[in-house]
Amino acid sequence: MADSTPQIDSGTSPILDFNDPRLDDYRFLRDRDLSGARRNEGLFVGETLPIITQMVASLGLTRSVLASQRMAERAAQIIAKSASPNVPLLIASDAIIEQTAGFDVHRGALAIGIRTQLDHRTPFEPAFQSAKLLIALDGVINMDNVGAIFRGAAAFGVGGVLLSKDSHDPLYRKALRVSMGYALTIPYAWCDDLAATIGHMRIQRPQLRVLAADCSRSAQDIADFDAHARADTPPTMLIVGSEFEGISAEVLKASTHRVRIPIATSVDSLNAAVAASICLHRLATTPS
């Protein structure tokens, strides 16, 4: 019978020295995240065992896992049962992990991921061209909103996410955690010019309706586009902008319709992620 035990690093276990070079990927995570160094290095950080479970489910996505002594056994089991049973598992005390990462890793597990296979998609790949429901983020810079939008996208069967170049990174540690790891499983593509990309997609898919979420009173009620009320719902893209700036004029021009969620007149708008989920629920053709 083959040995299904995950690859425990061959050095001292647990790691007892803060200066151990095996910890180099995990040093000063907060500072490296904020500076953009992680993305420039082609890496990302997963935090918590549920996220790590999703990471090791894809072969070649995870470089290593670092777990505290109290979480080591659970981490080992997750790796052993995954598609990536040979991912190195490093073990250290909570104190060394906190000192290394630069913050309290109170859930006791981190992982380093390789972002190449996730970051190099284009909007013209089959996943985006065949999807019945897409969402585009135009300048959504809040990491919590980006994470929550991916989670909502997963709930309502979105086949792909387009990101303007100034939107927040969905693989940023906190955004990935808020998304519950769905940024790892829903295809996304960066767009240098989101308006031009949408225009090209409309040429390639003439039936594609592009709905821009807009707070103005002149926008149509999202209920007018309710996919639950018709059997022949055309392929649809929802565009969501930042909470303060909204959707840029260029991207608005690339849309086919402007839609809004009717709300109390005393409230000017909804949180971007909340609004996206409400709209996606209306537009989804998947069973509710």
Backbone as CSV, one residue per row, in Angstrom:
resi,resn,N_x,N_y,N_z,CA_x,CA_y,CA_z,C_x,C_y,C_z
1,MET,0.858,-1.203,0.000,0.000,0.000,0.000,0.889,1.246,0.000
2,ALA,0.562,2.219,-0.876,1.373,3.433,-0.967,1.219,4.261,0.290
3,ASP,2.296,4.914,0.657,2.283,5.776,1.835,1.613,7.096,1.477
4,SER,0.511,7.419,2.158,-0.235,8.652,1.865,0.124,9.787,2.798
5,THR,1.182,9.606,3.590,1.591,10.656,4.513,2.159,11.830,3.740
6,PRO,1.730,13.078,4.028,2.256,14.218,3.301,3.736,14.409,3.562
7,GLN,4.387,15.150,2.656,5.816,15.371,2.759,6.115,16.361,3.873
8,ILE,6.559,15.868,5.021,6.989,16.734,6.109,8.412,17.172,5.813
9,ASP,8.691,18.458,5.950,10.030,18.935,5.644,11.068,18.151,6.437
10,SER,12.182,17.808,5.769,13.148,16.886,6.354,14.007,17.495,7.449
11,GLY,13.921,18.808,7.653,14.704,19.430,8.714,14.049,19.199,10.067
12,THR,14.520,19.961,11.064,13.971,19.831,12.406,12.467,20.052,12.368
13,SER,11.730,19.179,13.031,10.281,19.319,13.065,9.832,19.227,14.517
14,PRO,9.262,20.253,15.058,8.941,21.514,14.404,10.161,22.427,14.223
15,ILE,10.001,23.443,13.380,11.053,24.444,13.205,11.178,25.240,14.497
16,LEU,12.387,25.331,15.004,12.604,25.974,16.304,13.311,27.319,16.201
17,ASP,13.840,27.637,15.020,14.649,28.836,14.857,13.947,29.816,13.915
18,PHE,13.697,31.015,14.414,13.057,32.052,13.601,13.853,32.325,12.323
19,ASN,15.152,32.137,12.348,16.002,32.433,11.198,16.111,31.272,10.211
20,ASP,15.403,30.194,10.449,15.444,29.043,9.548,15.032,29.497,8.140
21,PRO,15.861,29.231,7.113,15.552,29.715,5.758,14.268,29.146,5.167
22,ARG,13.767,28.034,5.711,12.520,27.478,5.202,11.329,28.387,5.486
23,LEU,11.524,29.355,6.383,10.454,30.291,6.712,10.487,31.549,5.848
24,ASP,11.444,31.643,4.930,11.635,32.900,4.204,10.390,33.351,3.444
25,ASP,9.646,32.418,2.855,8.431,32.793,2.121,7.383,33.431,3.021
26,TYR,7.467,33.168,4.312,6.417,33.588,5.243,6.788,34.829,6.050
27,ARG,7.928,35.427,5.761,8.376,36.559,6.574,7.648,37.842,6.195
28,PHE,7.210,38.588,7.219,6.661,39.932,7.065,5.526,39.964,6.025
29,LEU,4.574,39.069,6.187,3.520,38.915,5.193,2.709,40.189,5.000
30,ARG,2.363,40.848,6.084,1.524,42.045,5.962,2.220,43.113,5.124
31,ASP,3.495,43.368,5.432,4.242,44.396,4.703,4.397,44.015,3.235
32,ARG,4.675,42.759,2.967,4.877,42.334,1.582,3.569,42.350,0.798
33,ASP,2.464,42.040,1.472,1.160,42.142,0.820,0.864,43.588,0.439
34,LEU,1.022,44.488,1.403,0.662,45.885,1.182,1.538,46.541,0.121
35,SER,2.780,46.120,0.020,3.698,46.716,-0.957,3.507,46.149,-2.363
36,GLY,2.702,45.107,-2.488,2.525,44.456,-3.780,3.625,43.478,-4.124
37,ALA,4.538,43.248,-3.182,5.668,42.363,-3.458,5.217,40.952,-3.796
38,ARG,4.195,40.470,-3.103,3.737,39.106,-3.338,3.314,38.911,-4.797
39,ARG,2.521,39.849,-5.306,2.059,39.722,-6.685,3.238,39.794,-7.648
40,ASN,4.186,40.673,-7.365,5.369,40.795,-8.218,6.213,39.522,-8.187
41,GLU,6.177,38.820,-7.063,6.921,37.568,-6.938,6.190,36.386,-7.577
42,GLY,4.958,36.624,-8.007,4.165,35.544,-8.580,3.582,34.615,-7.539
43,LEU,3.431,35.131,-6.311,2.954,34.310,-5.202,1.717,34.928,-4.571
44,PHE,1.022,34.125,-3.772,-0.047,34.641,-2.926,-0.058,33.837,-1.640
45,VAL,-0.803,34.334,-0.649,-0.836,33.699,0.664,-2.255,33.244,0.960
46,GLY,-2.389,31.987,1.339,-3.666,31.466,1.812,-3.641,31.362,3.320
47,GLU,-4.747,31.705,3.941,-4.832,31.716,5.407,-6.080,30.957,5.833
48,THR,-5.964,30.087,6.771,-6.988,29.206,7.344,-7.047,27.889,6.569
49,LEU,-7.425,26.844,7.269,-7.466,25.514,6.669,-8.483,25.381,5.527
50,PRO,-9.672,26.012,5.605,-10.581,25.910,4.451,-9.972,26.449,3.162
51,ILE,-9.239,27.576,3.254,-8.594,28.131,2.062,-7.502,27.184,1.580
52,ILE,-6.717,26.671,2.519,-5.632,25.750,2.152,-6.199,24.485,1.511
53,THR,-7.341,24.028,1.989,-7.991,22.870,1.382,-8.287,23.119,-0.090
54,GLN,-8.765,24.311,-0.400,-9.039,24.647,-1.802,-7.745,24.765,-2.599
55,MET,-6.705,25.289,-1.976,-5.434,25.445,-2.681,-4.857,24.093,-3.093
56,VAL,-4.765,23.171,-2.152,-4.130,21.886,-2.466,-5.018,20.990,-3.332
57,ALA,-6.260,21.408,-3.533,-7.133,20.649,-4.428,-6.715,20.790,-5.885
58,SER,-5.915,21.821,-6.197,-5.433,22.042,-7.566,-3.943,21.738,-7.626
59,LEU,-3.562,20.837,-8.485,-2.166,20.438,-8.610,-1.312,21.611,-9.083
60,GLY,-0.197,21.818,-8.413,0.741,22.854,-8.812,0.435,24.237,-8.298
61,LEU,-0.591,24.370,-7.473,-0.993,25.691,-6.999,-0.315,26.074,-5.684
62,THR,0.136,25.101,-4.902,0.626,25.364,-3.550,2.114,25.033,-3.446
63,ARG,2.893,25.999,-2.956,4.336,25.807,-2.803,4.672,25.141,-1.476
64,SER,4.000,25.546,-0.406,4.216,24.928,0.902,3.097,25.339,1.834
65,VAL,2.981,24.604,2.932,2.019,24.909,3.993,2.795,25.029,5.292
66,LEU,2.441,26.038,6.084,3.040,26.248,7.404,1.930,26.154,8.438
67,ALA,2.068,25.222,9.370,1.029,25.018,10.383,1.632,25.052,11.774
68,SER,0.842,25.541,12.716,1.252,25.483,14.110,1.165,24.046,14.592
69,GLN,1.811,23.783,15.712,1.798,22.423,16.245,0.378,21.936,16.523
70,ARG,-0.490,22.856,16.968,-1.860,22.452,17.290,-2.689,22.156,16.039
71,MET,-2.270,22.671,14.879,-3.015,22.442,13.639,-2.311,21.465,12.705
72,ALA,-1.134,20.975,13.102,-0.305,20.178,12.195,-1.006,18.912,11.724
73,GLU,-1.654,18.201,12.641,-2.284,16.937,12.259,-3.401,17.156,11.255
74,ARG,-4.226,18.173,11.483,-5.317,18.466,10.548,-4.776,18.890,9.191
75,ALA,-3.710,19.709,9.208,-3.106,20.136,7.942,-2.545,18.940,7.184
76,ALA,-1.910,18.025,7.903,-1.345,16.840,7.274,-2.433,15.992,6.622
77,GLN,-3.553,15.853,7.290,-4.654,15.066,6.736,-5.224,15.719,5.476
78,ILE,-5.349,17.047,5.499,-5.876,17.765,4.337,-4.959,17.564,3.138
79,ILE,-3.664,17.695,3.353,-2.711,17.521,2.252,-2.740,16.085,1.737
80,ALA,-2.759,15.128,2.642,-2.710,13.716,2.249,-3.899,13.322,1.377
81,LYS,-5.053,13.907,1.628,-6.267,13.544,0.899,-6.490,14.400,-0.349
82,SER,-5.558,15.286,-0.645,-5.742,16.245,-1.725,-5.114,15.774,-3.028
83,ALA,-5.237,16.619,-4.047,-4.585,16.352,-5.331,-3.101,16.677,-5.285
84,SER,-2.640,17.221,-4.147,-1.244,17.655,-4.015,-0.607,17.036,-2.777
85,PRO,-0.518,15.710,-2.709,-0.047,15.073,-1.472,1.422,15.298,-1.160
86,ASN,2.184,15.819,-2.124,3.613,16.029,-1.903,3.975,17.461,-1.533
87,VAL,2.972,18.291,-1.291,3.260,19.661,-0.850,3.971,19.620,0.501
88,PRO,5.110,20.300,0.640,5.817,20.295,1.927,4.980,20.915,3.040
89,LEU,4.971,20.269,4.173,4.306,20.790,5.364,5.361,21.175,6.391
90,LEU,5.417,22.447,6.734,6.324,22.958,7.756,5.547,23.136,9.050
91,ILE,6.177,22.844,10.157,5.516,22.941,11.463,6.356,23.816,12.376
92,ALA,5.701,24.749,13.048,6.394,25.632,13.994,5.427,26.013,15.095
93,SER,5.965,26.590,16.150,5.108,27.033,17.248,4.325,28.269,16.838
94,ASP,3.241,28.541,17.545,2.472,29.761,17.285,3.350,30.996,17.421
95,ALA,4.244,31.003,18.391,5.104,32.163,18.627,6.026,32.418,17.443
96,ILE,6.617,31.362,16.904,7.523,31.540,15.762,6.740,31.952,14.517
97,ILE,5.566,31.379,14.332,4.758,31.775,13.173,4.367,33.245,13.268
98,GLU,3.950,33.680,14.439,3.581,35.093,14.620,4.781,35.992,14.385
99,GLN,5.934,35.639,14.933,7.138,36.440,14.754,7.531,36.488,13.278
100,THR,7.383,35.386,12.589,7.756,35.320,11.173,6.807,36.135,10.310
101,ALA,5.508,35.917,10.486,4.516,36.573,9.637,4.349,38.053,9.963
102,GLY,4.575,38.418,11.217,4.407,39.810,11.614,3.031,40.136,12.129
103,PHE,2.218,39.117,12.364,0.894,39.327,12.951,0.449,38.011,13.581
104,ASP,-0.599,38.078,14.374,-1.108,36.903,15.078,-1.896,36.017,14.117
105,VAL,-1.330,34.885,13.771,-2.017,33.932,12.891,-2.861,33.032,13.792
106,HIS,-3.971,33.568,14.253,-4.694,32.904,15.326,-5.371,31.608,14.880
107,ARG,-5.514,31.410,13.564,-6.098,30.154,13.096,-5.032,29.119,12.762
108,GLY,-3.781,29.473,12.925,-2.709,28.494,12.962,-2.279,27.847,11.667
109,ALA,-2.617,28.430,10.519,-2.209,27.803,9.261,-2.089,28.839,8.152
110,LEU,-1.015,28.727,7.389,-0.759,29.583,6.233,-0.259,28.694,5.096
111,ALA,-0.375,29.208,3.889,0.194,28.501,2.743,0.656,29.516,1.714
112,ILE,1.689,29.159,0.973,2.176,29.984,-0.124,1.696,29.367,-1.423
113,GLY,1.019,30.172,-2.226,0.510,29.702,-3.503,1.256,30.329,-4.671
114,ILE,1.219,29.646,-5.793,1.827,30.127,-7.035,0.703,30.607,-7.940
115,ARG,0.716,31.884,-8.273,-0.452,32.474,-8.899,-0.458,32.416,-10.424
116,THR,0.591,31.878,-11.044,0.710,31.932,-12.498,-0.509,31.383,-13.212
117,GLN,-0.953,30.185,-12.846,-2.046,29.555,-13.564,-3.379,30.267,-13.357
118,LEU,-3.481,31.080,-12.316,-4.712,31.826,-12.060,-4.674,33.216,-12.682
119,ASP,-3.491,33.803,-12.741,-3.343,35.212,-13.098,-3.194,35.457,-14.590
120,HIS,-2.963,34.427,-15.375,-2.633,34.629,-16.775,-3.773,34.267,-17.718
121,ARG,-4.992,34.243,-17.232,-6.129,33.999,-18.107,-6.457,35.267,-18.898
122,THR,-7.129,35.094,-20.023,-7.607,36.236,-20.804,-9.123,36.135,-20.939
123,PRO,-9.800,37.253,-21.190,-11.266,37.218,-21.314,-11.756,36.483,-22.548
124,PHE,-10.833,36.055,-23.410,-11.250,35.429,-24.665,-11.028,33.918,-24.657
125,GLU,-10.791,33.383,-23.469,-10.702,31.941,-23.307,-12.115,31.348,-23.268
126,PRO,-12.242,30.052,-23.550,-13.579,29.425,-23.625,-14.441,29.631,-22.387
127,ALA,-13.822,29.639,-21.207,-14.626,29.784,-19.986,-15.425,31.080,-19.991
128,PHE,-14.832,32.138,-20.512,-15.521,33.429,-20.541,-16.463,33.531,-21.744
129,GLN,-16.076,32.910,-22.849,-16.874,33.026,-24.062,-18.157,32.202,-24.003
130,SER,-18.156,31.161,-23.179,-19.339,30.295,-23.114,-20.201,30.537,-21.879
131,ALA,-19.717,31.321,-20.930,-20.455,31.521,-19.673,-21.790,32.214,-19.919
132,LYS,-22.822,31.735,-19.242,-24.131,32.383,-19.324,-24.199,33.644,-18.474
133,LEU,-23.387,33.695,-17.420,-23.418,34.837,-16.521,-21.987,35.221,-16.154
134,LEU,-21.662,36.497,-16.347,-20.343,37.042,-16.034,-20.525,38.262,-15.150
135,ILE,-19.457,38.648,-14.467,-19.469,39.904,-13.732,-18.156,40.621,-13.991
136,ALA,-18.222,41.930,-14.134,-17.037,42.755,-14.356,-16.926,43.772,-13.227
137,LEU,-15.729,43.926,-12.681,-15.479,44.883,-11.610,-14.678,46.039,-12.172
138,ASP,-15.251,47.221,-12.104,-14.614,48.426,-12.633,-14.132,49.292,-11.478
139,GLY,-12.855,49.210,-11.173,-12.286,50.040,-10.121,-12.788,49.703,-8.730
140,VAL,-13.123,48.453,-8.479,-13.545,48.035,-7.135,-12.268,47.815,-6.324
141,ILE,-11.938,48.783,-5.492,-10.638,48.776,-4.820,-10.700,48.266,-3.387
142,ASN,-11.897,48.062,-2.865,-12.022,47.570,-1.492,-11.861,46.058,-1.472
143,MET,-10.889,45.569,-0.716,-10.587,44.132,-0.713,-11.748,43.290,-0.194
144,ASP,-12.486,43.795,0.788,-13.622,43.053,1.325,-14.721,42.913,0.277
145,ASN,-14.962,43.983,-0.477,-15.971,43.910,-1.531,-15.572,42.916,-2.614
146,VAL,-14.301,42.953,-3.008,-13.850,42.024,-4.039,-14.033,40.586,-3.559
147,GLY,-13.617,40.303,-2.332,-13.782,38.954,-1.798,-15.232,38.544,-1.722
148,ALA,-16.090,39.440,-1.229,-17.507,39.110,-1.087,-18.190,38.944,-2.440
149,ILE,-17.755,39.704,-3.435,-18.335,39.559,-4.774,-17.994,38.191,-5.350
150,PHE,-16.776,37.720,-5.143,-16.429,36.378,-5.610,-17.270,35.320,-4.897
151,ARG,-17.514,35.520,-3.621,-18.343,34.551,-2.895,-19.767,34.552,-3.442
152,GLY,-20.314,35.748,-3.687,-21.640,35.826,-4.287,-21.664,35.257,-5.695
153,ALA,-20.591,35.489,-6.442,-20.504,34.954,-7.796,-20.581,33.431,-7.785
154,ALA,-19.918,32.824,-6.821,-19.973,31.367,-6.704,-21.385,30.903,-6.379
155,ALA,-22.068,31.640,-5.519,-23.412,31.248,-5.101,-24.410,31.283,-6.248
156,PHE,-24.185,32.187,-7.216,-25.184,32.384,-8.271,-24.688,31.941,-9.645
157,GLY,-23.679,31.085,-9.661,-23.293,30.429,-10.903,-22.585,31.288,-11.915
158,VAL,-21.862,32.300,-11.475,-21.099,33.140,-12.399,-19.955,32.318,-12.997
159,GLY,-19.792,32.429,-14.315,-18.779,31.634,-14.992,-17.436,32.296,-15.127
160,GLY,-17.351,33.608,-14.839,-16.072,34.294,-14.944,-16.182,35.723,-14.445
161,VAL,-15.062,36.267,-13.997,-14.995,37.624,-13.459,-13.947,38.408,-14.248
162,LEU,-14.335,39.564,-14.755,-13.393,40.480,-15.390,-13.001,41.543,-14.377
163,LEU,-11.722,41.888,-14.342,-11.214,42.866,-13.397,-10.513,43.998,-14.142
164,SER,-10.951,45.237,-13.910,-10.186,46.358,-14.444,-8.826,46.385,-13.770
165,LYS,-7.852,46.970,-14.429,-6.483,46.920,-13.911,-6.329,47.622,-12.565
166,ASP,-7.303,48.501,-12.206,-7.219,49.205,-10.932,-8.120,48.596,-9.862
167,SER,-8.718,47.438,-10.135,-9.485,46.753,-9.095,-8.534,46.041,-8.143
168,HIS,-9.033,45.703,-6.954,-8.168,45.062,-5.962,-7.886,43.622,-6.342
169,ASP,-6.740,43.141,-5.924,-6.290,41.792,-6.202,-7.144,40.775,-5.451
170,PRO,-7.846,39.873,-6.153,-8.672,38.877,-5.444,-7.849,37.836,-4.690
171,LEU,-6.544,37.745,-4.979,-5.691,36.797,-4.275,-4.960,37.433,-3.103
172,TYR,-5.228,38.692,-2.828,-4.712,39.305,-1.603,-5.238,38.491,-0.419
173,ARG,-4.420,38.316,0.580,-4.718,37.376,1.659,-6.116,37.564,2.246
174,LYS,-6.474,38.805,2.602,-7.779,39.021,3.219,-8.908,38.864,2.210
175,ALA,-8.705,39.353,0.990,-9.741,39.207,-0.031,-10.020,37.739,-0.307
176,LEU,-8.966,36.938,-0.361,-9.133,35.509,-0.595,-9.890,34.855,0.553
177,ARG,-9.589,35.286,1.782,-10.283,34.729,2.939,-11.763,35.105,2.907
178,VAL,-12.069,36.362,2.588,-13.466,36.805,2.530,-14.221,36.049,1.430
179,SER,-13.536,35.738,0.337,-14.188,35.019,-0.763,-14.434,33.556,-0.438
180,MET,-13.948,33.095,0.727,-14.027,31.688,1.111,-13.283,30.799,0.118
181,GLY,-12.279,31.388,-0.543,-11.464,30.619,-1.474,-12.021,30.526,-2.877
182,TYR,-13.169,31.135,-3.143,-13.768,30.999,-4.467,-13.007,31.774,-5.538
183,ALA,-12.129,32.696,-5.144,-11.270,33.349,-6.130,-10.281,32.358,-6.738
184,LEU,-10.137,31.197,-6.113,-9.277,30.146,-6.651,-9.991,29.277,-7.669
185,THR,-11.311,29.283,-7.648,-12.075,28.353,-8.485,-12.885,29.036,-9.578
186,ILE,-13.233,30.310,-9.410,-13.951,31.030,-10.458,-12.918,31.696,-11.361
187,PRO,-12.933,31.421,-12.660,-11.955,32.066,-13.545,-12.073,33.586,-13.498
188,TYR,-10.949,34.260,-13.432,-10.945,35.725,-13.527,-9.875,36.139,-14.511
189,ALA,-10.045,37.330,-15.087,-9.073,37.846,-16.048,-8.909,39.339,-15.830
190,TRP,-7.655,39.795,-15.848,-7.345,41.222,-15.744,-7.512,41.875,-17.108
191,CYS,-8.032,43.109,-17.113,-8.261,43.836,-18.361,-7.545,45.190,-18.290
192,ASP,-6.609,45.411,-19.195,-5.936,46.711,-19.243,-6.914,47.813,-19.611
193,ASP,-7.876,47.493,-20.464,-8.911,48.443,-20.874,-10.238,47.707,-20.815
194,LEU,-10.939,47.843,-19.701,-12.169,47.075,-19.485,-13.223,47.427,-20.514
195,ALA,-13.374,48.716,-20.849,-14.388,49.120,-21.823,-14.123,48.474,-23.178
196,ALA,-12.868,48.481,-23.613,-12.524,47.883,-24.906,-12.753,46.379,-24.882
197,THR,-12.414,45.735,-23.764,-12.622,44.298,-23.637,-14.096,43.953,-23.759
198,ILE,-14.943,44.709,-23.062,-16.385,44.463,-23.141,-16.877,44.666,-24.568
199,GLY,-16.370,45.705,-25.232,-16.758,45.952,-26.619,-16.409,44.789,-27.531
200,HIS,-15.207,44.225,-27.355,-14.796,43.069,-28.163,-15.665,41.849,-27.858
201,MET,-15.997,41.664,-26.597,-16.830,40.516,-26.232,-18.227,40.648,-26.824
202,ARG,-18.745,41.862,-26.905,-20.061,42.071,-27.502,-20.037,41.778,-28.999
203,ILE,-18.924,42.072,-29.661,-18.809,41.752,-31.083,-18.789,40.242,-31.283
204,GLN,-18.059,39.541,-30.422,-17.952,38.098,-30.540,-19.225,37.383,-30.110
205,ARG,-19.967,37.999,-29.191,-21.215,37.392,-28.704,-22.331,38.432,-28.842
206,PRO,-22.903,38.589,-30.025,-23.893,39.653,-30.263,-25.089,39.613,-29.320
207,GLN,-25.405,38.427,-28.784,-26.562,38.333,-27.887,-26.228,38.761,-26.459
208,LEU,-24.961,39.000,-26.165,-24.550,39.337,-24.801,-25.176,40.664,-24.368
209,ARG,-25.922,40.633,-23.274,-26.434,41.878,-22.702,-25.513,42.271,-21.553
210,VAL,-25.174,43.533,-21.516,-24.207,44.043,-20.542,-24.920,45.065,-19.672
211,LEU,-25.132,44.701,-18.415,-25.930,45.514,-17.505,-25.019,46.232,-16.518
212,ALA,-25.046,47.552,-16.552,-24.228,48.358,-15.651,-25.043,48.734,-14.423
213,ALA,-24.591,48.327,-13.257,-25.286,48.679,-12.012,-25.101,50.165,-11.757
214,ASP,-26.210,50.901,-11.740,-26.166,52.360,-11.699,-27.221,52.854,-10.705
215,CYS,-26.846,53.812,-9.870,-27.778,54.323,-8.848,-28.749,55.373,-9.382
216,SER,-28.539,55.847,-10.589,-29.367,56.948,-11.084,-30.811,56.502,-11.285
217,ARG,-31.736,57.436,-11.101,-33.164,57.125,-11.207,-33.566,56.773,-12.635
218,SER,-32.733,57.121,-13.610,-33.066,56.821,-15.002,-32.759,55.373,-15.374
219,ALA,-32.027,54.673,-14.515,-31.705,53.267,-14.786,-32.957,52.406,-14.634
220,GLN,-32.977,51.275,-15.334,-34.117,50.366,-15.268,-34.049,49.495,-14.016
221,ASP,-35.199,49.107,-13.548,-35.290,48.193,-12.411,-34.664,46.854,-12.797
222,ILE,-33.799,46.326,-11.948,-33.163,45.045,-12.219,-34.199,43.942,-12.425
223,ALA,-35.390,44.126,-11.849,-36.448,43.123,-12.010,-36.866,42.960,-13.468
224,ASP,-36.640,44.007,-14.287,-36.990,43.918,-15.707,-36.135,42.888,-16.439
225,PHE,-35.045,42.482,-15.827,-34.120,41.545,-16.475,-34.070,40.213,-15.740
226,ASP,-35.080,39.971,-14.920,-35.104,38.786,-14.064,-35.054,37.511,-14.900
227,ALA,-34.002,36.726,-14.712,-33.833,35.491,-15.484,-34.815,34.414,-15.057
228,HIS,-35.381,34.535,-13.871,-36.301,33.507,-13.383,-37.635,33.553,-14.121
229,ALA,-37.907,34.668,-14.791,-39.214,34.857,-15.416,-39.233,34.455,-16.884
230,ARG,-38.076,34.017,-17.422,-38.035,33.683,-18.835,-37.122,32.481,-19.054
231,ALA,-37.477,31.696,-20.043,-36.707,30.477,-20.305,-35.555,30.717,-21.268
232,ASP,-35.591,31.826,-21.990,-34.594,32.089,-23.031,-33.660,33.235,-22.637
233,THR,-33.218,33.246,-21.395,-32.353,34.327,-20.914,-31.068,34.382,-21.738
234,PRO,-30.748,35.527,-22.310,-29.516,35.627,-23.096,-28.297,35.662,-22.174
235,PRO,-27.099,35.398,-22.707,-25.897,35.542,-21.878,-25.806,36.966,-21.348
236,THR,-25.386,37.098,-20.099,-25.456,38.389,-19.410,-24.162,38.679,-18.672
237,MET,-23.755,39.932,-18.731,-22.643,40.419,-17.920,-23.160,41.556,-17.036
238,LEU,-22.853,41.475,-15.754,-23.164,42.555,-14.819,-21.881,43.323,-14.531
239,ILE,-21.948,44.647,-14.611,-20.797,45.487,-14.279,-21.067,46.176,-12.949
240,VAL,-20.090,46.110,-12.057,-20.182,46.772,-10.755,-18.985,47.715,-10.618
241,GLY,-19.247,48.927,-10.147,-18.174,49.894,-9.955,-17.868,50.108,-8.482
242,SER,-16.952,51.006,-8.216,-16.604,51.313,-6.832,-17.755,52.046,-6.161
243,GLU,-17.777,52.006,-4.828,-18.897,52.599,-4.099,-18.913,54.116,-4.205
244,PHE,-17.753,54.742,-4.365,-17.705,56.205,-4.382,-17.669,56.767,-5.801
245,GLU,-16.929,56.130,-6.688,-16.787,56.645,-8.043,-17.806,56.051,-9.000
246,GLY,-18.315,54.881,-8.671,-19.225,54.212,-9.587,-18.494,53.666,-10.798
247,ILE,-19.237,53.410,-11.859,-18.675,52.869,-13.093,-18.182,54.023,-13.953
248,SER,-17.020,53.863,-14.541,-16.440,54.929,-15.359,-17.301,55.191,-16.591
249,ALA,-17.190,56.398,-17.128,-18.000,56.788,-18.283,-17.729,55.885,-19.477
250,GLU,-16.466,55.499,-19.671,-16.116,54.659,-20.815,-16.776,53.281,-20.706
251,VAL,-16.760,52.726,-19.494,-17.351,51.403,-19.305,-18.877,51.490,-19.403
252,LEU,-19.467,52.573,-18.892,-20.913,52.749,-19.037,-21.315,52.745,-20.509
253,LYS,-20.512,53.395,-21.340,-20.826,53.447,-22.768,-20.753,52.067,-23.413
254,ALA,-19.938,51.187,-22.840,-19.799,49.842,-23.401,-20.950,48.922,-23.008
255,SER,-21.786,49.352,-22.054,-22.904,48.524,-21.599,-24.089,48.657,-22.540
256,THR,-25.025,47.729,-22.423,-26.255,47.802,-23.221,-27.413,48.382,-22.435
257,HIS,-27.357,48.267,-21.104,-28.424,48.780,-20.250,-27.832,49.244,-18.932
258,ARG,-28.529,50.165,-18.279,-28.191,50.556,-16.913,-29.305,50.071,-15.999
259,VAL,-28.928,49.424,-14.909,-29.924,48.829,-14.028,-29.713,49.307,-12.596
260,ARG,-30.797,49.306,-11.844,-30.720,49.729,-10.453,-31.607,48.844,-9.594
261,ILE,-31.315,48.836,-8.299,-32.141,48.153,-7.309,-32.975,49.221,-6.612
262,PRO,-34.282,49.173,-6.705,-35.099,50.182,-6.010,-34.887,50.096,-4.498
263,ILE,-34.524,51.210,-3.896,-34.330,51.271,-2.448,-34.987,52.540,-1.914
264,ALA,-35.035,52.654,-0.607,-35.653,53.828,0.024,-34.967,55.109,-0.443
265,THR,-35.740,56.140,-0.655,-35.189,57.397,-1.153,-34.231,58.051,-0.153
266,SER,-34.332,57.665,1.100,-33.441,58.239,2.113,-32.040,57.618,2.080
267,VAL,-31.861,56.561,1.275,-30.569,55.865,1.167,-30.059,56.028,-0.257
268,ASP,-28.816,56.485,-0.406,-28.338,56.778,-1.760,-27.823,55.556,-2.510
269,SER,-27.331,54.550,-1.795,-26.793,53.385,-2.496,-26.601,52.225,-1.527
270,LEU,-26.276,51.062,-2.089,-25.949,49.881,-1.306,-24.462,49.598,-1.394
271,ASN,-23.961,48.843,-0.424,-22.608,48.342,-0.514,-22.440,47.592,-1.841
272,ALA,-21.273,47.734,-2.479,-21.053,47.165,-3.809,-21.256,45.656,-3.832
273,ALA,-20.764,44.961,-2.819,-20.895,43.509,-2.799,-22.344,43.093,-2.575
274,VAL,-23.057,43.821,-1.714,-24.468,43.524,-1.464,-25.274,43.740,-2.743
275,ALA,-25.047,44.871,-3.391,-25.771,45.165,-4.629,-25.473,44.121,-5.692
276,ALA,-24.210,43.715,-5.800,-23.844,42.702,-6.797,-24.588,41.404,-6.550
277,SER,-24.669,40.973,-5.299,-25.336,39.713,-4.994,-26.839,39.780,-5.280
278,ILE,-27.461,40.902,-4.967,-28.892,41.049,-5.259,-29.127,40.962,-6.764
279,CYS,-28.298,41.666,-7.522,-28.451,41.647,-8.979,-28.176,40.255,-9.538
280,LEU,-27.126,39.605,-9.050,-26.797,38.272,-9.552,-27.908,37.271,-9.261
281,HIS,-28.552,37.419,-8.112,-29.675,36.534,-7.803,-30.783,36.685,-8.837
282,ARG,-31.027,37.921,-9.258,-32.053,38.181,-10.264,-31.641,37.600,-11.630
283,LEU,-30.362,37.666,-11.932,-29.883,37.331,-13.270,-29.515,35.865,-13.433
284,ALA,-29.350,35.155,-12.319,-28.880,33.779,-12.367,-29.927,32.850,-12.961
285,THR,-29.464,31.917,-13.751,-30.355,30.892,-14.305,-30.216,29.579,-13.533
286,THR,-29.300,29.544,-12.558,-29.131,28.346,-11.745,-30.283,28.241,-10.753
287,PRO,-30.665,27.039,-10.345,-31.761,26.889,-9.376,-31.420,27.599,-8.063
288,SER,-32.395,28.249,-7.460,-32.164,28.946,-6.192,-32.522,28.023,-5.033
